Amino acid sequence: MSNPIKAVVLGATGYVGGELLRLLYQHPQFEVTAAVSASRKGETIAATFPNLAAAYGEQCFKCYEDWIDNIDAGGQLALFSAAPHGASAALVATSLNKAAQKNLEVHVVDSSADFRFANQSEYEAIYGGNHGAPELLSQFHSGVPEHIDSSDLPHVGHPGCFATAVLLAAVPLIRSGLTESELFVTGTTGSTGSGRKPQPGTHHPERHSNLYAYKPLAHRHAPEMAGLTEAASGRKTRVHFVPHSGPFARGIYATVQARTTTDISDKQLLMLFEKAYADAPFVEIVTGTPRLTNVVASNHCQIGVAAGEGSVVIMSTIDNLVKGAAGGAVQWMNRLWGLPETSGLTAAAPGWT
């Protein structure tokens, strides 16, 4: 590797942090300098993620106070935050201040919700707390890479996993004007979507052989979906969202329905999406219906479509931890540094997970 870019992961002990460490280890240009944790500083990465033992050996988690000490002044830094909503913004702000003192060139990709809304009051109304760094909001843009060609802003707030699956299905549809801009969305997610800390809803006996809706029409990701769809399509959008908990660990299967404004066939709808994602290396438009196991543990998305009787349905499948979080973050960071968008992300899905 020539002139590697130093990579740091904040909040590195959660599921998204672990996936970031896995993906970054095989990246041709990013080199993990620090996996940062407040709760497990000094412990080996392998103790938390045994699957990464061969990759990281005896490398330990670093603390927030001194992770930057091993980074030379005047260099380049890819800063990933996998810290929780409500905590990430302040950690990012402190890290950017430290980086400025060392004259580092920095790009940030934050996987929390803290930089998905450009408006401070909107974020605080949805998440019920003060924003940790409102002065940084103007430096972040949000959306999936497939919908934003370029931006002058240096940092990204990566959309959530549900939002990523829905945006990939919704934006070409709303842009086309072939449907009304009111969307009816259902999405089923694996238990890893609720994070590493055990909860009744993610406890295996509660999820195994079970399927249930939660927070129907009241989930906080619905405003995110609507706002980002509107930003990418130029049309004001309403989203009615019903999430479901599925009996599997990882993956999201989303269906997006809308009423048509004109007659449209399956073939026309398929061609619309094939054209929209012709240059998108991680989006595959399939004939028929997509399958979750075809994308789990990869950065790929499969989309299927159907039309009939005045309505359409778009089906979108992704891995919530990869395309919906860590992989999407690496994809964005590649873009921010002018690297090939697929760098470090080309491994095929394993299947039969």
Secondary structure as a PSIPRED ss2 file (coil, helix, strand):
# PSIPRED VFORMAT (PSIPRED V4.0)

   1 M C   1.000  0.000  0.000
   2 S C   1.000  0.000  0.000
   3 N C   1.000  0.000  0.000
   4 P C   1.000  0.000  0.000
   5 I E   0.000  0.000  1.000
   6 K E   0.000  0.000  1.000
   7 A E   0.000  0.000  1.000
   8 V E   0.000  0.000  1.000
   9 V E   0.000  0.000  1.000
  10 L E   0.000  0.000  1.000
  11 G C   1.000  0.000  0.000
  12 A C   1.000  0.000  0.000
  13 T C   1.000  0.000  0.000
  14 G C   1.000  0.000  0.000
  15 Y H   0.000  1.000  0.000
  16 V H   0.000  1.000  0.000
  17 G H   0.000  1.000  0.000
  18 G H   0.000  1.000  0.000
  19 E H   0.000  1.000  0.000
  20 L H   0.000  1.000  0.000
  21 L H   0.000  1.000  0.000
  22 R H   0.000  1.000  0.000
  23 L H   0.000  1.000  0.000
  24 L H   0.000  1.000  0.000
  25 Y H   0.000  1.000  0.000
  26 Q C   1.000  0.000  0.000
  27 H C   1.000  0.000  0.000
  28 P C   1.000  0.000  0.000
  29 Q C   1.000  0.000  0.000
  30 F E   0.000  0.000  1.000
  31 E E   0.000  0.000  1.000
  32 V E   0.000  0.000  1.000
  33 T E   0.000  0.000  1.000
  34 A E   0.000  0.000  1.000
  35 A E   0.000  0.000  1.000
  36 V E   0.000  0.000  1.000
  37 S C   1.000  0.000  0.000
  38 A C   1.000  0.000  0.000
  39 S C   1.000  0.000  0.000
  40 R C   1.000  0.000  0.000
  41 K C   1.000  0.000  0.000
  42 G C   1.000  0.000  0.000
  43 E C   1.000  0.000  0.000
  44 T E   0.000  0.000  1.000
  45 I H   0.000  1.000  0.000
  46 A H   0.000  1.000  0.000
  47 A H   0.000  1.000  0.000
  48 T H   0.000  1.000  0.000
  49 F C   1.000  0.000  0.000
  50 P H   0.000  1.000  0.000
  51 N H   0.000  1.000  0.000
  52 L H   0.000  1.000  0.000
  53 A H   0.000  1.000  0.000
  54 A H   0.000  1.000  0.000
  55 A H   0.000  1.000  0.000
  56 Y H   0.000  1.000  0.000
  57 G C   1.000  0.000  0.000
  58 E C   1.000  0.000  0.000
  59 Q C   1.000  0.000  0.000
  60 C E   0.000  0.000  1.000
  61 F C   1.000  0.000  0.000
  62 K E   0.000  0.000  1.000
  63 C C   1.000  0.000  0.000
  64 Y C   1.000  0.000  0.000
  65 E C   1.000  0.000  0.000
  66 D C   1.000  0.000  0.000
  67 W H   0.000  1.000  0.000
  68 I H   0.000  1.000  0.000
  69 D H   0.000  1.000  0.000
  70 N H   0.000  1.000  0.000
  71 I C   1.000  0.000  0.000
  72 D C   1.000  0.000  0.000
  73 A C   1.000  0.000  0.000
  74 G C   1.000  0.000  0.000
  75 G C   1.000  0.000  0.000
  76 Q E   0.000  0.000  1.000
  77 L E   0.000  0.000  1.000
  78 A E   0.000  0.000  1.000
  79 L E   0.000  0.000  1.000
  80 F E   0.000  0.000  1.000
  81 S E   0.000  0.000  1.000
  82 A C   1.000  0.000  0.000
  83 A C   1.000  0.000  0.000
  84 P C   1.000  0.000  0.000
  85 H C   1.000  0.000  0.000
  86 G C   1.000  0.000  0.000
  87 A C   1.000  0.000  0.000
  88 S H   0.000  1.000  0.000
  89 A H   0.000  1.000  0.000
  90 A H   0.000  1.000  0.000
  91 L H   0.000  1.000  0.000
  92 V H   0.000  1.000  0.000
  93 A H   0.000  1.000  0.000
  94 T H   0.000  1.000  0.000
  95 S H   0.000  1.000  0.000
  96 L H   0.000  1.000  0.000
  97 N H   0.000  1.000  0.000
  98 K H   0.000  1.000  0.000
  99 A H   0.000  1.000  0.000
 100 A H   0.000  1.000  0.000
 101 Q H   0.000  1.000  0.000
 102 K C   1.000  0.000  0.000
 103 N C   1.000  0.000  0.000
 104 L C   1.000  0.000  0.000
 105 E E   0.000  0.000  1.000
 106 V E   0.000  0.000  1.000
 107 H E   0.000  0.000  1.000
 108 V E   0.000  0.000  1.000
 109 V E   0.000  0.000  1.000
 110 D E   0.000  0.000  1.000
 111 S C   1.000  0.000  0.000
 112 S C   1.000  0.000  0.000
 113 A C   1.000  0.000  0.000
 114 D C   1.000  0.000  0.000
 115 F C   1.000  0.000  0.000
 116 R C   1.000  0.000  0.000
 117 F C   1.000  0.000  0.000
 118 A C   1.000  0.000  0.000
 119 N C   1.000  0.000  0.000
 120 Q H   0.000  1.000  0.000
 121 S H   0.000  1.000  0.000
 122 E H   0.000  1.000  0.000
 123 Y H   0.000  1.000  0.000
 124 E H   0.000  1.000  0.000
 125 A H   0.000  1.000  0.000
 126 I H   0.000  1.000  0.000
 127 Y H   0.000  1.000  0.000
 128 G C   1.000  0.000  0.000
 129 G C   1.000  0.000  0.000
 130 N C   1.000  0.000  0.000
 131 H C   1.000  0.000  0.000
 132 G C   1.000  0.000  0.000
 133 A C   1.000  0.000  0.000
 134 P H   0.000  1.000  0.000
 135 E H   0.000  1.000  0.000
 136 L H   0.000  1.000  0.000
 137 L H   0.000  1.000  0.000
 138 S H   0.000  1.000  0.000
 139 Q H   0.000  1.000  0.000
 140 F E   0.000  0.000  1.000
 141 H E   0.000  0.000  1.000
 142 S E   0.000  0.000  1.000
 143 G C   1.000  0.000  0.000
 144 V C   1.000  0.000  0.000
 145 P H   0.000  1.000  0.000
 146 E H   0.000  1.000  0.000
 147 H H   0.000  1.000  0.000
 148 I C   1.000  0.000  0.000
 149 D C   1.000  0.000  0.000
 150 S C   1.000  0.000  0.000
 151 S C   1.000  0.000  0.000
 152 D C   1.000  0.000  0.000
 153 L C   1.000  0.000  0.000
 154 P C   1.000  0.000  0.000
 155 H E   0.000  0.000  1.000
 156 V E   0.000  0.000  1.000
 157 G E   0.000  0.000  1.000
 158 H C   1.000  0.000  0.000
 159 P C   1.000  0.000  0.000
 160 G C   1.000  0.000  0.000
 161 C H   0.000  1.000  0.000
 162 F H   0.000  1.000  0.000
 163 A H   0.000  1.000  0.000
 164 T H   0.000  1.000  0.000
 165 A H   0.000  1.000  0.000
 166 V H   0.000  1.000  0.000
 167 L H   0.000  1.000  0.000
 168 L H   0.000  1.000  0.000
 169 A H   0.000  1.000  0.000
 170 A H   0.000  1.000  0.000
 171 V H   0.000  1.000  0.000
 172 P H   0.000  1.000  0.000
 173 L H   0.000  1.000  0.000
 174 I H   0.000  1.000  0.000
 175 R H   0.000  1.000  0.000
 176 S H   0.000  1.000  0.000
 177 G C   1.000  0.000  0.000
 178 L C   1.000  0.000  0.000
 179 T E   0.000  0.000  1.000
 180 E C   1.000  0.000  0.000
 181 S C   1.000  0.000  0.000
 182 E E   0.000  0.000  1.000
 183 L E   0.000  0.000  1.000
 184 F E   0.000  0.000  1.000
 185 V E   0.000  0.000  1.000
 186 T E   0.000  0.000  1.000
 187 G E   0.000  0.000  1.000
 188 T E   0.000  0.000  1.000
 189 T E   0.000  0.000  1.000
 190 G C   1.000  0.000  0.000
 191 S H   0.000  1.000  0.000
 192 T H   0.000  1.000  0.000
 193 G H   0.000  1.000  0.000
 194 S H   0.000  1.000  0.000
 195 G C   1.000  0.000  0.000
 196 R C   1.000  0.000  0.000
 197 K C   1.000  0.000  0.000
 198 P C   1.000  0.000  0.000
 199 Q C   1.000  0.000  0.000
 200 P C   1.000  0.000  0.000
 201 G C   1.000  0.000  0.000
 202 T C   1.000  0.000  0.000
 203 H C   1.000  0.000  0.000
 204 H H   0.000  1.000  0.000
 205 P H   0.000  1.000  0.000
 206 E H   0.000  1.000  0.000
 207 R H   0.000  1.000  0.000
 208 H C   1.000  0.000  0.000
 209 S C   1.000  0.000  0.000
 210 N C   1.000  0.000  0.000
 211 L C   1.000  0.000  0.000
 212 Y E   0.000  0.000  1.000
 213 A E   0.000  0.000  1.000
 214 Y C   1.000  0.000  0.000
 215 K C   1.000  0.000  0.000
 216 P C   1.000  0.000  0.000
 217 L C   1.000  0.000  0.000
 218 A C   1.000  0.000  0.000
 219 H C   1.000  0.000  0.000
 220 R C   1.000  0.000  0.000
 221 H H   0.000  1.000  0.000
 222 A H   0.000  1.000  0.000
 223 P H   0.000  1.000  0.000
 224 E H   0.000  1.000  0.000
 225 M H   0.000  1.000  0.000
 226 A H   0.000  1.000  0.000
 227 G H   0.000  1.000  0.000
 228 L H   0.000  1.000  0.000
 229 T H   0.000  1.000  0.000
 230 E H   0.000  1.000  0.000
 231 A H   0.000  1.000  0.000
 232 A H   0.000  1.000  0.000
 233 S H   0.000  1.000  0.000
 234 G C   1.000  0.000  0.000
 235 R C   1.000  0.000  0.000
 236 K C   1.000  0.000  0.000
 237 T C   1.000  0.000  0.000
 238 R E   0.000  0.000  1.000
 239 V E   0.000  0.000  1.000
 240 H E   0.000  0.000  1.000
 241 F E   0.000  0.000  1.000
 242 V E   0.000  0.000  1.000
 243 P E   0.000  0.000  1.000
 244 H E   0.000  0.000  1.000
 245 S E   0.000  0.000  1.000
 246 G C   1.000  0.000  0.000
 247 P C   1.000  0.000  0.000
 248 F C   1.000  0.000  0.000
 249 A C   1.000  0.000  0.000
 250 R C   1.000  0.000  0.000
 251 G C   1.000  0.000  0.000
 252 I E   0.000  0.000  1.000
 253 Y E   0.000  0.000  1.000
 254 A E   0.000  0.000  1.000
 255 T E   0.000  0.000  1.000
 256 V E   0.000  0.000  1.000
 257 Q E   0.000  0.000  1.000
 258 A E   0.000  0.000  1.000
 259 R E   0.000  0.000  1.000
 260 T E   0.000  0.000  1.000
 261 T C   1.000  0.000  0.000
 262 T C   1.000  0.000  0.000
 263 D C   1.000  0.000  0.000
 264 I C   1.000  0.000  0.000
 265 S C   1.000  0.000  0.000
 266 D H   0.000  1.000  0.000
 267 K H   0.000  1.000  0.000
 268 Q H   0.000  1.000  0.000
 269 L H   0.000  1.000  0.000
 270 L H   0.000  1.000  0.000
 271 M H   0.000  1.000  0.000
 272 L H   0.000  1.000  0.000
 273 F H   0.000  1.000  0.000
 274 E H   0.000  1.000  0.000
 275 K H   0.000  1.000  0.000
 276 A H   0.000  1.000  0.000
 277 Y C   1.000  0.000  0.000
 278 A C   1.000  0.000  0.000
 279 D C   1.000  0.000  0.000
 280 A C   1.000  0.000  0.000
 281 P C   1.000  0.000  0.000
 282 F C   1.000  0.000  0.000
 283 V E   0.000  0.000  1.000
 284 E E   0.000  0.000  1.000
 285 I E   0.000  0.000  1.000
 286 V C   1.000  0.000  0.000
 287 T C   1.000  0.000  0.000
 288 G C   1.000  0.000  0.000
 289 T C   1.000  0.000  0.000
 290 P C   1.000  0.000  0.000
 291 R C   1.000  0.000  0.000
 292 L H   0.000  1.000  0.000
 293 T H   0.000  1.000  0.000
 294 N H   0.000  1.000  0.000
 295 V C   1.000  0.000  0.000
 296 V C   1.000  0.000  0.000
 297 A C   1.000  0.000  0.000
 298 S C   1.000  0.000  0.000
 299 N C   1.000  0.000  0.000
 300 H C   1.000  0.000  0.000
 301 C E   0.000  0.000  1.000
 302 Q E   0.000  0.000  1.000
 303 I E   0.000  0.000  1.000
 304 G E   0.000  0.000  1.000
 305 V E   0.000  0.000  1.000
 306 A E   0.000  0.000  1.000
 307 A E   0.000  0.000  1.000
 308 G E   0.000  0.000  1.000
 309 E C   1.000  0.000  0.000
 310 G C   1.000  0.000  0.000
 311 S E   0.000  0.000  1.000
 312 V E   0.000  0.000  1.000
 313 V E   0.000  0.000  1.000
 314 I E   0.000  0.000  1.000
 315 M E   0.000  0.000  1.000
 316 S E   0.000  0.000  1.000
 317 T E   0.000  0.000  1.000
 318 I E   0.000  0.000  1.000
 319 D C   1.000  0.000  0.000
 320 N C   1.000  0.000  0.000
 321 L C   1.000  0.000  0.000
 322 V H   0.000  1.000  0.000
 323 K H   0.000  1.000  0.000
 324 G H   0.000  1.000  0.000
 325 A H   0.000  1.000  0.000
 326 A H   0.000  1.000  0.000
 327 G H   0.000  1.000  0.000
 328 G H   0.000  1.000  0.000
 329 A H   0.000  1.000  0.000
 330 V H   0.000  1.000  0.000
 331 Q H   0.000  1.000  0.000
 332 W H   0.000  1.000  0.000
 333 M H   0.000  1.000  0.000
 334 N H   0.000  1.000  0.000
 335 R H   0.000  1.000  0.000
 336 L H   0.000  1.000  0.000
 337 W C   1.000  0.000  0.000
 338 G C   1.000  0.000  0.000
 339 L C   1.000  0.000  0.000
 340 P C   1.000  0.000  0.000
 341 E C   1.000  0.000  0.000
 342 T C   1.000  0.000  0.000
 343 S C   1.000  0.000  0.000
 344 G C   1.000  0.000  0.000
 345 L C   1.000  0.000  0.000
 346 T C   1.000  0.000  0.000
 347 A C   1.000  0.000  0.000
 348 A C   1.000  0.000  0.000
 349 A C   1.000  0.000  0.000
 350 P C   1.000  0.000  0.000
 351 G C   1.000  0.000  0.000
 352 W C   1.000  0.000  0.000
 353 T C   1.000  0.000  0.000
